[in-house]
Amino acid sequence: MKTNPGRFFEDYRLGEVIAHAVPRTVSGGERALYHALYPARHAFYSSDEFARASGLSAAPIDDLIAFHIVFGKTVPDISLNAVANLGYAEGRWLKPVWPGDTLRSESEVIGLKENSNRNSGVVWVRTRGLNQRDEAVMDYVRWVMVRKRDPAASAPDTAIPKLAPTVAAADLVVPEGLNFTRYDFTLAGEPHRWGDYAMGEKIDHVDGVTVEESEHMLATRLWQNTAKVHFDATNREDGRRLIYGGHVISLARALSFNGLANAQMIVALNAGAHANPCFSGDTVRAWSEVLDKAETPAPGVGALRLRLVAVKHGAEPFAVKGEDGKYRRNVLLDLDYWALVPM
């Protein structure tokens, strides 16, 4: 058989390193399509001149474009037969990605656990995105629930990795040369500096975006994400295509501009959960909470640790979990990340 049915849970081995196929050379086309798909307006990724005034040679590719490309490479080997992508941890953006860079991905299996129903199991992988010089541009851990080929098949021994709850502020990587001492708040769109945000502050980002079938399908193809649940309507009993979780992340991040326009660069992903499924027709709204603040060695550059929550229209404001400790039905995404802001 020459076709590839994808890996099932019993096919993974602890410590295995998987080199993912099909490197991708990035161009300005990815940026244009990204900004067409999402209401992305952060000045740092929109203007070469703004980025030059901030100490870089030009505007790099949006941080989430790099994430989507690196993630998409992994899907045929990690989540083609996924039930759901469950979470993220220990993610760091290590180098800017520029038009002309070629990205590839590799993943190490760091954890395995069969589910009690024996129909599926959870696979933990640490993925690295590398450029054409074999430099790591980002790495992160994610875990995904994967179907078994045969429920009666023996499963790998259980091994659950111990993951850090957050990326320490001292471990954040600030791009070489970044300097916000000449930051233009007028061009950026808001006057709010690092010192204007208080820990515990919550920000309603006000706006909403209704998910269209055509847009999420275009986005998933753009990132070469081949997971069956996103494409094949017969793959789910309800006959609905599940929206790629990264699409929700990018929508929420773009919506966060209203209140966090100066949170220019995502540099770390502490944790994340796709709490409930998103489908075409859902209207996504977002709010953020300031969890922590840190200074960086770069001139004029501070860091905010932010909790970004995406919800369906009609969700109770600033509510995440019920009294039972479970996510409320209208919560789509709960993301914990570090972003760089001017001081």
Summary of the structure (lengths in Angstrom):
residues: 343
radius of gyration: 19.7
end to end distance: 58.6
largest distance: 63.0
contacts: 1137
relative contact order: 0.17
helix: 24%
strand: 33%
